[in-house]
Amino acid sequence: MEPYDLLVIGGGPAGLSAAVNGRRRNKRVLLVGKETVSNKLRQAHRVDNYLGLPEISGVELAAKYRKHAVAEGVDLLEDEIQNLWAEEDVFQAMGKTQLYVAKTVIMATGTPQKVSLPGEEELAGKGVSYCATCDGMFFRGKKVFVLSELEEGEKEANFLADLCTEVYYLPRYQGEYKGLDPRIKVVSGRVLRLLGEEKLTGVETSTGRYEVDGVFIERVSLPLDRLLPDLALENGFIQVDRRQRTNVPGVFAAGDCTGKPWQIAKAVGEGLVAALSAVDYLANRA
Ligand SMILES: Cc1cc2nc3c(=O)[nH]c(=O)nc-3n(C[C@H](O)[C@H](O)[C@H](O)COP(=O)(O)OP(=O)(O)OC[C@H]3O[C@@H](n4cnc5c(N)ncnc54)[C@H](O)[C@@H]3O)c2cc1C
């Protein structure tokens, strides 16, 4: 299939603004977002500082943004990008279920996830994974532990319950866990460290120790350096210039992921600039 001109990662104000402005320049735009529209925006009870729309709620604004993007012809998909890399003259982005191909990428992933558990970095790929549907088969017949900040983690755990001999589930959100497979053991407390040197051997939590072969971590967002390892960061945020260009040619970034202020107007403005820079980049490489 023909690559998209722009792949936008993240469906918040920054990503939706970039996508709409990419379409206004007649580019083929795909937006892949973990949620259809950012949960963070929806959490804003009342937004009073967004020009021209005082007293609007985050939910209302989210609905308007989405409607606008759909009307402009943005292709919107719900998925989480796990990995991004350049191959020849395009970018390939691996979601949980599908591979996406585009000529440029705009990262609009929201406030970056900086927190790493002790042992996580060292054991990533050696028993620590961020996607059950991608890596679950490696743990067939083994014991695994799922740490989830999101209800979506329940689906991941259920998938693993069909493959693994034992699945522990530690939810870090409020919920009733009604959708969980009855074979899954719900664990309380918080994770203190991941154990093992060459490979993961277990998990230590505030309530006990679990000997497992794999840990799946379901977070609000992946650490940025896991997504695109060459990306230059500054204090954990994506380093950009005034045209929202990152250090990777063809990759742009906008919104909370580039630093403070974490505000809607800044995200929308940066999304616009990122889209225009991507359009310039496409024109110069043609
Ligand atoms: C309670 C609350 C109240 C607020 N009130 C205000 C206010 O009054 N005024 C104001 O200006 N701002 C307010 N904000 C801040 C505002 O919501 C954010 O600044 C804004 O949403 C940032 O937009 P963004 O697009 O950069 O990121 P986000 O809105 O965080 O969107 C990023 C999206 O990218 C997705 N994503 C991340 N990684 C991936 C991946 N690998 N693959 C696919 N998708 C991914 C995330 O799941 C998310 O949906 C408030 C925030 C909160 C929480």
The ligand as an SDF file (V2000), in Angstrom:
LIG
                    3D

 53 58  0  0  0  0  0  0  0  0999 V2000
   -7.6240   17.5790   34.7760 C   0  0  0  0  0  0  0  0  0  0  0  0
   -6.9390   18.3920   33.6930 C   0  0  0  0  0  0  0  0  0  0  0  0
   -7.3460   19.6860   33.4470 C   0  0  0  0  0  0  0  0  0  0  0  0
   -6.7280   20.4490   32.4470 C   0  0  0  0  0  0  0  0  0  0  0  0
   -7.1630   21.7110   32.2220 N   0  0  0  0  0  0  0  0  0  0  0  0
   -6.6050   22.4520   31.2550 C   0  0  0  0  0  0  0  0  0  0  0  0
   -7.0720   23.7780   30.9870 C   0  0  0  0  0  0  0  0  0  0  0  0
   -7.9920   24.2750   31.6350 O   0  0  0  0  0  0  0  0  0  0  0  0
   -6.4600   24.4660   29.9990 N   0  0  0  0  0  0  0  0  0  0  0  0
   -5.4400   23.9650   29.2430 C   0  0  0  0  0  0  0  0  0  0  0  0
   -4.9590   24.6350   28.3530 O   0  0  0  0  0  0  0  0  0  0  0  0
   -4.9870   22.7110   29.4830 N   0  0  0  0  0  0  0  0  0  0  0  0
   -5.5300   21.9380   30.4510 C   0  0  0  0  0  0  0  0  0  0  0  0
   -5.0670   20.6760   30.6970 N   0  0  0  0  0  0  0  0  0  0  0  0
   -3.8950   20.1810   29.9480 C   0  0  0  0  0  0  0  0  0  0  0  0
   -4.2610   19.6820   28.5500 C   0  0  0  0  0  0  0  0  0  0  0  0
   -5.2500   18.6810   28.6490 O   0  0  0  0  0  0  0  0  0  0  0  0
   -2.9930   19.1290   27.8640 C   0  0  0  0  0  0  0  0  0  0  0  0
   -1.9950   20.1360   27.8370 O   0  0  0  0  0  0  0  0  0  0  0  0
   -3.2980   18.6780   26.4400 C   0  0  0  0  0  0  0  0  0  0  0  0
   -4.2360   17.6220   26.4360 O   0  0  0  0  0  0  0  0  0  0  0  0
   -2.0080   18.2280   25.7500 C   0  0  0  0  0  0  0  0  0  0  0  0
   -2.2950   17.8020   24.4770 O   0  0  0  0  0  0  0  0  0  0  0  0
   -1.3240   16.7620   23.7220 P   0  0  0  0  0  0  0  0  0  0  0  0
   -1.9770   16.4900   22.4100 O   0  0  0  0  0  0  0  0  0  0  0  0
    0.0560   17.2580   23.7300 O   0  0  0  0  0  0  0  0  0  0  0  0
   -1.3030   15.4500   24.6230 O   0  0  0  0  0  0  0  0  0  0  0  0
   -2.4770   14.5330   25.1710 P   0  0  0  0  0  0  0  0  0  0  0  0
   -3.7580   15.2520   25.2490 O   0  0  0  0  0  0  0  0  0  0  0  0
   -1.9370   13.9120   26.4080 O   0  0  0  0  0  0  0  0  0  0  0  0
   -2.6360   13.4170   24.0360 O   0  0  0  0  0  0  0  0  0  0  0  0
   -1.6290   12.4920   23.7580 C   0  0  0  0  0  0  0  0  0  0  0  0
   -2.2810   11.2230   23.2370 C   0  0  0  0  0  0  0  0  0  0  0  0
   -1.2640   10.3710   22.6750 O   0  0  0  0  0  0  0  0  0  0  0  0
   -1.5520    9.0280   23.0390 C   0  0  0  0  0  0  0  0  0  0  0  0
   -0.3450    8.2300   22.9270 N   0  0  0  0  0  0  0  0  0  0  0  0
    0.7530    8.2610   23.7320 C   0  0  0  0  0  0  0  0  0  0  0  0
    1.6700    7.3710   23.3010 N   0  0  0  0  0  0  0  0  0  0  0  0
    1.1200    6.7680   22.2090 C   0  0  0  0  0  0  0  0  0  0  0  0
    1.5690    5.7340   21.3400 C   0  0  0  0  0  0  0  0  0  0  0  0
    2.7590    5.1440   21.5240 N   0  0  0  0  0  0  0  0  0  0  0  0
    0.7650    5.3400   20.3150 N   0  0  0  0  0  0  0  0  0  0  0  0
   -0.4550    5.9230   20.1430 C   0  0  0  0  0  0  0  0  0  0  0  0
   -0.9420    6.9020   20.9560 N   0  0  0  0  0  0  0  0  0  0  0  0
   -0.1650    7.3080   21.9670 C   0  0  0  0  0  0  0  0  0  0  0  0
   -2.0450    9.1680   24.4910 C   0  0  0  0  0  0  0  0  0  0  0  0
   -2.7070    8.0040   24.9000 O   0  0  0  0  0  0  0  0  0  0  0  0
   -2.9640   10.3830   24.3250 C   0  0  0  0  0  0  0  0  0  0  0  0
   -4.2510    9.9960   23.8930 O   0  0  0  0  0  0  0  0  0  0  0  0
   -5.6700   19.8940   31.6780 C   0  0  0  0  0  0  0  0  0  0  0  0
   -5.2810   18.5720   31.9320 C   0  0  0  0  0  0  0  0  0  0  0  0
   -5.8880   17.8270   32.9210 C   0  0  0  0  0  0  0  0  0  0  0  0
   -5.4400   16.3990   33.1550 C   0  0  0  0  0  0  0  0  0  0  0  0
  1  2  1  0
  2  3  1  0
  2 52  2  0
  3  4  2  0
  4  5  1  0
  4 50  1  0
  5  6  2  0
  6  7  1  0
  6 13  1  0
  7  8  2  0
  7  9  1  0
  9 10  1  0
 10 11  2  0
 10 12  1  0
 12 13  2  0
 13 14  1  0
 14 15  1  0
 14 50  1  0
 15 16  1  0
 16 17  1  0
 16 18  1  0
 18 19  1  0
 18 20  1  0
 20 21  1  0
 20 22  1  0
 22 23  1  0
 23 24  1  0
 24 25  2  0
 24 26  1  0
 24 27  1  0
 27 28  1  0
 28 29  2  0
 28 30  1  0
 28 31  1  0
 31 32  1  0
 32 33  1  0
 33 34  1  0
 33 48  1  0
 34 35  1  0
 35 36  1  0
 35 46  1  0
 36 37  1  0
 36 45  1  0
 37 38  2  0
 38 39  1  0
 39 40  1  0
 39 45  2  0
 40 41  1  0
 40 42  2  0
 42 43  1  0
 43 44  2  0
 44 45  1  0
 46 47  1  0
 46 48  1  0
 48 49  1  0
 50 51  2  0
 51 52  1  0
 52 53  1  0
M  END
$$$$
